[in-house]
């Protein structure tokens, strides 16, 4: 994610690229029914590497994270159980992760 690009002087131009990844996907049951209103908690291994998201009506979610390895906790509406997914590698620019029950 490029967050600044500019010219410092007549002869020097510099761009800064932030180390972010974009993760998205869908929360769904094994039969294919979507799960809206599931709370997702992304916990990474660095300071300030946590984020939350909530799936919307079609079960989709999205979040922008610092690059790294994450644990994701998914808290769906009852009666579905809490689900924890370990060691999700968010080191590349874009990750698609569907969460199935």
Phi, psi and omega in degrees: 000115178274123182246355173202136175214125183195179182251125181277326177205184182298333185246358184235123175237137182220144175239143176246135180243122180280143181277065181251154171234152179246124179242139179209165178171200183223140173261124185210158175277165183300331179283355179100354177292135181283157181240095176281162176065025173277130178272128179246132178240121181256117180241117181258180186267003181242163177299137180067021179258057174223151184203156175232158177207163177228134178289144182264190188307324181269011178084356183279154177217164175202152178204152173251125186233153166295147179296140180160193180256133186234153166253133180245126173253128181247120178247098180275168173297154177299146013261009181291145183276160171300141178231134177243131179241121185263154168057049175276119183276109178250049182267344179264175185292322184218129182235135174245121182225109174273138182249119185248142175252000000 
